[in-house]
Amino acid sequence: MYYPDLTPYDYGMTEHKAALNVGWLEAGKPFTTGDFPEKAQLLEKLKTWPIENKYRGWHSCEFCDPYERKIDSTGEMGTFIVPDRNGNGEYIAKYNGKVYAAPTLVAHYIAAHNYLPPREFIEAILKS
């Protein structure tokens, strides 16, 4: 599901109808990359950030293979789902009178694909 950053949110069930999209990435669509000084701090904060609008299924990262191959104890090749590459909810952050809605995969995108979220989203998470 792709939405450009800071466009009006209209995806899910959030009560925050004036929210702005952050981190709704899709393979083949451009997104901003880069490092920022608070990257580790932001990722740490997202680990405990409340997840809202949980869905029954999940969306897998389109930039990674969501399955990894593994040989089990019988010598057979199996697959298993890598949890941090799948998302099923949203982070909602409020800051300076604005609301931001990001998929839970945003943490994976930042850590694994060097996604650079808008500065105001970074501040919304860090200063809340």
C-alpha positions as CSV (number, residue, x, y, z in Angstrom):
1,M,0.0,0.0,0.0
2,Y,1.7,3.2,-1.2
3,Y,1.0,6.7,-0.1
4,P,3.5,9.5,-0.5
5,D,4.7,11.0,2.8
6,L,2.7,13.8,4.4
7,T,-0.3,13.3,2.1
8,P,-3.8,13.0,3.8
9,Y,-4.3,9.6,5.4
10,D,-7.4,7.7,4.3
11,Y,-6.5,4.0,4.6
12,G,-7.8,2.5,7.8
13,M,-9.9,2.8,10.8
14,T,-8.2,5.6,12.6
15,E,-10.4,8.2,14.4
16,H,-7.9,10.8,13.3
17,K,-9.3,11.7,9.9
18,A,-6.8,14.6,9.5
19,A,-3.8,12.4,9.9
20,L,-0.8,12.5,7.5
21,N,0.8,9.4,5.9
22,V,4.3,8.5,6.8
23,G,6.2,5.4,5.6
24,W,3.6,3.7,3.4
25,L,6.2,2.4,1.0
26,E,5.9,0.1,-2.0
27,A,8.4,-1.6,-4.3
28,G,8.9,0.5,-7.5
29,K,7.8,3.8,-5.8
30,P,10.4,6.4,-4.8
31,F,11.1,7.1,-1.1
32,T,13.7,9.2,0.7
33,T,16.7,7.5,2.2
34,G,19.4,8.7,4.5
35,D,20.8,8.5,8.0
36,F,19.9,10.9,10.8
37,P,21.4,11.3,14.2
38,E,18.5,10.0,16.2
39,K,18.0,6.8,14.2
40,A,18.8,4.4,17.0
41,Q,16.8,6.4,19.5
42,L,13.8,6.4,17.1
43,L,13.9,2.7,16.5
44,E,14.2,2.0,20.2
45,K,11.2,4.2,20.9
46,L,9.1,2.5,18.2
47,K,9.7,-0.9,19.9
48,T,7.4,0.3,22.8
49,W,5.1,2.6,20.9
50,P,1.5,1.6,21.0
51,I,0.2,-0.2,17.9
52,E,-3.3,1.0,16.8
53,N,-5.7,-0.2,14.1
54,K,-4.5,-3.9,14.2
55,Y,-5.7,-6.0,11.3
56,R,-6.2,-9.7,11.1
57,G,-3.7,-10.3,8.3
58,W,-0.4,-8.7,7.7
59,H,1.5,-6.9,5.0
60,S,5.0,-8.1,4.2
61,C,8.0,-5.9,3.2
62,E,8.0,-5.7,-0.6
63,F,11.8,-5.0,-0.6
64,C,12.7,-8.3,1.2
65,D,11.9,-11.9,0.8
66,P,9.5,-12.3,3.9
67,Y,10.5,-16.0,4.1
68,E,13.8,-17.4,4.9
69,R,14.9,-20.9,4.0
70,K,16.1,-23.1,6.9
71,I,17.1,-26.7,7.1
72,D,15.2,-28.5,9.9
73,S,16.4,-31.3,12.0
74,T,15.4,-33.9,9.4
75,G,17.5,-32.3,6.8
76,E,14.4,-31.0,4.9
77,M,14.3,-27.4,3.6
78,G,11.5,-25.4,5.2
79,T,10.4,-21.8,5.3
80,F,9.5,-19.5,8.2
81,I,8.1,-16.0,8.3
82,V,10.5,-13.4,9.6
83,P,8.4,-11.3,12.0
84,D,10.0,-7.9,11.7
85,R,9.3,-7.9,7.9
86,N,5.6,-8.1,8.4
87,G,3.2,-5.5,9.7
88,N,-0.4,-5.6,10.8
89,G,-1.1,-2.2,12.4
90,E,-0.3,1.4,12.6
91,Y,1.6,3.9,14.7
92,I,-0.3,7.1,15.4
93,A,1.8,10.0,16.6
94,K,0.6,13.5,17.5
95,Y,2.9,16.5,17.6
96,N,2.4,20.3,17.1
97,G,-1.3,20.0,16.3
98,K,-0.7,17.3,13.6
99,V,-1.3,13.6,13.6
100,Y,0.8,11.1,11.7
101,A,-0.2,7.5,10.7
102,A,2.6,5.1,9.8
103,P,2.4,1.3,9.2
104,T,4.2,-0.8,11.8
105,L,6.6,-1.8,9.1
106,V,8.1,1.8,9.2
107,A,10.6,0.6,11.8
108,H,11.8,-2.2,9.5
109,Y,12.0,0.3,6.5
110,I,14.2,2.6,8.6
111,A,16.5,-0.1,9.9
112,A,16.8,-2.4,6.9
113,H,16.2,-0.1,3.9
114,N,17.6,3.2,5.2
115,Y,14.2,5.0,4.9
116,L,14.3,8.6,6.1
117,P,10.9,9.6,7.5
118,P,9.9,13.3,7.5
119,R,11.6,15.3,10.2
120,E,8.3,16.1,11.8
121,F,7.4,12.4,12.2
122,I,10.8,11.8,13.9
123,E,10.1,14.6,16.3
124,A,6.6,13.5,16.9
125,I,7.9,10.1,18.1
126,L,10.9,11.3,20.0
127,K,9.2,14.2,21.8
128,S,6.0,12.4,22.8
